[in-house]
Amino acid sequence: GQNIDQPTEMTATEGAIVQINCTYQTSGFNGLFWYQQHAGEAPTFLSYNVLDGLEEKGRFSSFLSRSKGYSYLLLKELQMKDSASYLCAVRPSYGGSQGNLIFGKGTKLSVKP
Amino acid sequence: EPEVTQTPSHQVTQMGQEVILRCVPISNHLYFYWYRQILGQKVEFLVSFYNNEISEKSEIFDDQFSVERPDGSNFTLKIRSTKLEDSAMYFCASSVGGAFNQPQHFGDGTRLSIL
């Protein structure tokens, strides 16, 4: 089966650092994506990892360990506008796949002053 | 920045009626997708489309669902006979290629409410 787990909710303070974890068990693996989704809006692409290690993009970084089936999204210098849901999604690898994504339930992050 | 556009933003339909959700993918993108998100739940894959045919579909995408690219710009999702459990936000997405690192860009969604 396919399973992606993330914490349901997290709270952090403006200016702080927060780490959102994601673990996955999928039939295959062709990369892991992180998306940001503000309430009532579309998911917006943040990052992609396919090799082990850390990918940094401004205030956001994403880490992957394929052997552990684990990723995290690190948000630095938190701003109020970072309050949103963060979705972990895996692109599995099996016959005929053209890139569909399997999503976790998302982590709702609340940033407080 | 180019974006995926979806219409309508909100559709209210009686159970049993047909509904068509419309999407205009980003112009140079070749791969198209439909996802749905039931309120409070995770985003779920429905179907992927490339080269004018379905590439893959999930168990959710049964005979009541169909997709079409009627012209060079639109990509539609039709639900033939809607059920109460079809109420959800439906997202269209597109990607420039099928390579594994190509992100999918999502539209703002159509909220479908079945009465």
Chai-1 contact restraints between the chains, C-beta under 6 A:
chainA,res_idxA,chainB,res_idxB,connection_type,confidence,min_distance_angstrom,max_distance_angstrom,comment,restraint_id
A,N30,B,F100,contact,1.0,0.0,6.0,A-B,restraint_1
A,G31,B,F100,contact,1.0,0.0,6.0,A-B,restraint_2
A,A42,B,F106,contact,1.0,0.0,6.0,A-B,restraint_3
A,A42,B,G107,contact,1.0,0.0,6.0,A-B,restraint_4
A,A42,B,D108,contact,1.0,0.0,6.0,A-B,restraint_5
A,A42,B,G109,contact,1.0,0.0,6.0,A-B,restraint_6
A,P43,B,F106,contact,1.0,0.0,6.0,A-B,restraint_7
A,F45,B,P103,contact,1.0,0.0,6.0,A-B,restraint_8
A,Y48,B,N101,contact,1.0,0.0,6.0,A-B,restraint_9
A,G96,B,E56,contact,1.0,0.0,6.0,A-B,restraint_10
A,Q98,B,S48,contact,1.0,0.0,6.0,A-B,restraint_11
A,Q98,B,Y50,contact,1.0,0.0,6.0,A-B,restraint_12
A,Q98,B,S55,contact,1.0,0.0,6.0,A-B,restraint_13
A,Q98,B,E56,contact,1.0,0.0,6.0,A-B,restraint_14
A,Q98,B,G98,contact,1.0,0.0,6.0,A-B,restraint_15
A,G99,B,G98,contact,1.0,0.0,6.0,A-B,restraint_16
A,N100,B,F45,contact,1.0,0.0,6.0,A-B,restraint_17
A,N100,B,S48,contact,1.0,0.0,6.0,A-B,restraint_18
A,N100,B,E56,contact,1.0,0.0,6.0,A-B,restraint_19
A,F103,B,K42,contact,1.0,0.0,6.0,A-B,restraint_20
A,F103,B,V43,contact,1.0,0.0,6.0,A-B,restraint_21
A,K105,B,K42,contact,1.0,0.0,6.0,A-B,restraint_22
